[in-house]
Each structure stands twice: as C-alpha cells, then as structure tokens.
Amino acid sequence: MNLVELKDYELVPAPEDEQAWAVRVLSGDYVETVLRFGTIKANKGVLNFDFAVISSPDPDLTTEDISLQEYAGDLLQAIIRDGIESGSIITKGDEDEQDI
C-alpha cells in the first residue's frame, strides 16, 4: 500500500504531549482515526512498533484489531519512507537494531 502524506494521512500535534506527533487518517477504512506511535525498532529488516488509538469515529476500534495493525504498519512505513527521502529521520542504536 502506497500511502501519501496530506492525501491519506497527516501529522498532527499529539493532544497529550506538545513535543510529539500523532497521525490522522484522511482516507480509507479508518478516516478520522488518530494514531500515536510509540517505540519503533528496526531489527535485521523487521520493523517492530507499538501504537495507540488516540481517537476514532469507531468506538470499538482498538489496537487488537488485526486489520488496523496491518494498516498502522503500512502507515508507519510510509512515514519512515518520506522521512528518509526528506532527510528528517533520526536513528539511534547499533547496526543490527536501531531505534527510530
């Protein structure tokens, strides 16, 4: 899935932390859902992350929803791809495991 910033999603200030960002979904199955990513680690080509649902028009939507987990992974990949292309991604850690 090739998600595009400002078409499919936008970065918005996180409501609980003015130093952080959340992601508002603009299109697809999760329109108007706001997600917040936590720890993100890349380990030997595998991306591990956690996230929270900040708000959603669907009151039953949770991080346990497998479809949402897959979408969040696609969304995170798009954000990282855009960050790498723009030079705005900061990584830290060793070669095998990196915090993003």
Sequence and secondary structure as in RCSB ss.txt:
>XXXX:A:sequence
MNLVELKDYELVPAPEDEQAWAVRVLSGDYVETVLRFGTIKANKGVLNFDFAVISSPDPDLTTEDISLQEYAGDL
LQAIIRDGIESGSIITKGDEDEQDI
>XXXX:A:secstr
    BTTTEEEEEETTEEEEEEEEE SGGGTT EEEEEEEEEETTEEEEEEEEEE S TT  TT HHHHHHHHHH
HHHHHHHHHHHT    EE SSEEE 
